[in-house]
Each structure stands twice: as structure tokens, then as C-alpha cells.
């Protein structure tokens, strides 16, 4: 999460999950998104949307 803040992101909600990787929401300026997507430790970058479970 600190890396996201360092890249200009504004931290939103965080989600507790089992395992080593918590989930969190961060808002970025549009020009910073491609930088985060390419980071080797980032699994996914997704636009804000409604999440549904089955």
C-alpha cells in the first residue's frame, strides 16, 4: 500500500484477506495507472466497479 501512496495514489478501503496479500482500493491520476500495472508485484489493476459473488 505504501508503494501505491508513493506513486500518487489516494488510499481508500482496505480488505482483510487470509494470506500475505491484502486487498485495497486506491485512486490514481490517469497517467499513473499504466505505471502500476507494469509493477512486478502488482497482480491486477481494475477500474472501479460493483463486485458480485454467486
Contact map, one row per residue, 1 for C-alpha under 8 A:
111110000010000000000001000000000000000000000000000000
111111000000000000000000000000000000000000000000000000
111111100000000000000000000000000000000000000000000000
111111111110000000000000010000000001000000000000000000
111111111110000000000000000000000000000000000000000000
011111111000000000000000000000000000000000000000000000
001111111000000000000000000000010000000000000000000000
000111111100000000000000000110010000000000000000000000
000111111110000000000000011110000000000000000000000000
000110011111000000000000011100000000000000000000000000
100110001111100000000001111000000000000000000000000000
000000000111110000000001111000000000000000000000000000
000000000011111000000001110000000000000000000000000000
000000000001111100000111100000000000000000000000000000
000000000000111110000111000000000000000000000000000000
000000000000011111000110000000000000000000000000000000
000000000000001111101110000000000000000000000000000000
000000000000000111111100000000000000000000000000000000
000000000000000011111100000000000000000000000000000000
000000000000000001111100000000000000000000000000000000
000000000000000011111110000000000000000000000000000000
000000000000011111111111000000000000000000000000000000
000000000000011110001111100000000000000000000000000000
100000000011111000000111110000000000000000000000000000
000000000011110000000011111000000000000000000000000000
000100001111100000000001111100000000000000000000000000
000000001111000000000000111110000000000000000000000000
000000011100000000000000011111111000000000000000000000
000000011000000000000000001111111000000000000000000000
000000000000000000000000000111111000000000000000000000
000000000000000000000000000111111110000000000000000000
000000110000000000000000000111111111000000000000000000
000000000000000000000000000111111111100000001000000000
000000000000000000000000000000111111110000000000000000
000000000000000000000000000000111111111000000000000000
000100000000000000000000000000011111111001001000000000
000000000000000000000000000000001111111001011000000000
000000000000000000000000000000000111111101000000000000
000000000000000000000000000000000011111111000000000000
000000000000000000000000000000000000011111100000000000
000000000000000000000000000000000000001111100000000000
000000000000000000000000000000000001111111111000000000
000000000000000000000000000000000000000111111000000000
000000000000000000000000000000000000100001111100000000
000000000000000000000000000000001001100001111110000000
000000000000000000000000000000000000000000011111000000
000000000000000000000000000000000000000000001111100000
000000000000000000000000000000000000000000000111110000
000000000000000000000000000000000000000000000011111000
000000000000000000000000000000000000000000000001111100
000000000000000000000000000000000000000000000000111110
000000000000000000000000000000000000000000000000011111
000000000000000000000000000000000000000000000000001111
000000000000000000000000000000000000000000000000000111
